[in-house]
Amino acid sequence: MVSGTLHLETVGKMTNKIVSRLALSAALLVSAVAPAIALDYEAKPVNWVLQAPFRTVGAVSGAVFSGAVSGPIQGTYHGFLKGTNHVAGKFGDEKGWGQRVAAVPIGGAPGFVVGGVYGVNHGFWHGWKKGWEHPFSRWSFITMEEK
């Protein structure tokens, strides 16, 4: 008789474990599926949903390349020119040979550095936007504006 009672208590504990595991699994499932249920799939065309992963990869690759290569190259070049021209203009003649040579270390070097930092930021966001709109196109990898 004692062994029968002990057996029922063990079965009761196992049932509680199973029920608690099922409840925990159901809660985990609901929390995982809730964002998908929250999306309004009727508002989004199926084509958009199917293209989203491809566009995301295009945006990331465009952002990484433009932010690491194309943006800094363009930013340093234009920053160098802007800094040099600004300081040469302050010396008197923006087009003068002597003023430009004197302006290179004063305005060109800081313009080079600041332009490079700006180019990384600008290139990243340009690559992200163009990479999403036109995945893997040439415009997602270069920072020039299309014409």
C-alpha positions in Angstrom: 0.0 0.0 0.0 2.8 2.4 0.8 4.4 1.7 -2.6 1.1 2.5 -4.4 0.8 5.8 -2.7 4.4 6.6 -3.5 3.8 5.8 -7.1 0.8 8.2 -7.3 2.9 11.0 -5.8 5.6 10.4 -8.4 3.1 10.4 -11.2 1.6 13.7 -9.9 5.1 15.3 -9.8 5.8 14.2 -13.3 2.5 15.5 -14.5 3.2 18.9 -13.0 6.6 18.9 -14.7 5.1 18.0 -18.0 2.3 20.7 -17.7 4.8 23.3 -16.6 7.1 22.5 -19.5 4.2 22.6 -22.0 3.1 26.0 -20.5 6.7 27.3 -20.8 7.0 26.0 -24.4 3.7 27.7 -25.3 4.8 31.0 -23.8 8.1 30.8 -25.7 6.3 30.0 -28.9 3.9 32.9 -28.5 6.7 35.3 -27.8 8.6 34.1 -30.9 5.6 34.3 -33.2 4.1 37.5 -31.8 6.2 39.9 -34.0 5.2 38.0 -37.1 1.5 38.2 -36.1 1.9 41.9 -35.4 3.1 42.7 -38.9 0.3 43.7 -41.2 0.9 41.3 -44.0 -2.1 42.5 -46.0 -0.6 45.9 -46.2 2.7 44.6 -47.6 2.8 43.1 -51.0 4.2 39.6 -51.2 6.9 40.8 -53.6 8.2 43.1 -50.9 8.3 40.4 -48.3 10.2 38.1 -50.7 12.7 40.8 -51.7 13.5 42.0 -48.2 16.3 39.5 -47.4 18.0 40.2 -50.8 17.6 43.9 -50.3 19.0 43.7 -46.8 22.1 41.9 -48.0 22.5 44.5 -50.9 22.1 47.3 -48.4 24.7 45.9 -46.0 27.2 45.2 -48.7 26.7 48.6 -50.3 27.0 50.3 -46.9 30.2 48.4 -46.0 31.9 49.1 -49.3 30.8 52.7 -49.6 31.6 53.4 -46.0 35.0 51.8 -46.0 36.3 52.6 -49.5 34.3 54.9 -51.8 33.1 57.4 -49.2 36.5 58.1 -47.6 38.2 58.4 -51.0 35.7 61.0 -52.2 35.6 62.7 -48.7 39.3 63.1 -48.4 39.7 64.4 -51.9 36.9 67.0 -51.6 37.9 67.9 -48.0 41.5 68.5 -49.1 40.3 70.7 -52.0 37.8 72.6 -49.9 40.4 73.2 -47.1 43.1 74.3 -49.5 40.8 76.6 -51.4 39.3 78.2 -48.2 42.7 79.0 -46.8 44.1 80.2 -50.1 41.1 82.5 -50.4 41.9 83.9 -47.0 45.5 84.5 -48.2 44.1 86.7 -51.0 43.8 84.6 -54.2 42.1 81.2 -54.3 43.6 80.5 -57.7 47.1 81.8 -56.9 50.0 79.4 -57.1 51.8 80.7 -54.0 48.6 81.0 -51.9 47.7 77.4 -52.8 51.1 76.0 -51.9 51.0 77.8 -48.5 47.4 76.7 -47.9 48.1 73.0 -48.3 49.6 72.3 -44.9 47.3 74.7 -43.1 43.9 73.9 -44.8 44.5 70.8 -46.9 45.7 68.5 -44.2 42.8 69.2 -41.8 40.4 69.1 -44.7 41.8 65.7 -45.7 41.2 64.2 -42.2 37.8 65.8 -41.6 36.7 64.9 -45.2 37.7 61.3 -44.6 35.6 61.1 -41.4 32.7 62.7 -43.1 33.2 60.4 -46.1 32.9 57.2 -43.9 29.6 58.4 -42.5 28.2 59.7 -45.8 29.4 56.7 -47.7 27.8 54.2 -45.2 24.4 55.8 -45.3 24.5 56.4 -49.1 25.5 52.7 -49.6 22.7 51.6 -47.3 20.0 53.7 -49.0 21.1 52.9 -52.6 21.8 49.2 -51.7 18.2 48.9 -50.5 16.7 50.6 -53.4 18.8 48.9 -56.1 20.6 45.9 -54.5 24.1 45.2 -55.9 23.9 48.1 -58.5 26.9 50.2 -59.2 25.2 53.2 -57.4 25.2 51.3 -54.1 29.0 50.9 -54.2 30.0 54.4 -55.3 29.1 57.7 -53.6 28.6 59.8 -56.8 25.0 60.8 -57.3 23.4 59.2 -60.4 22.5 61.4 -63.2 
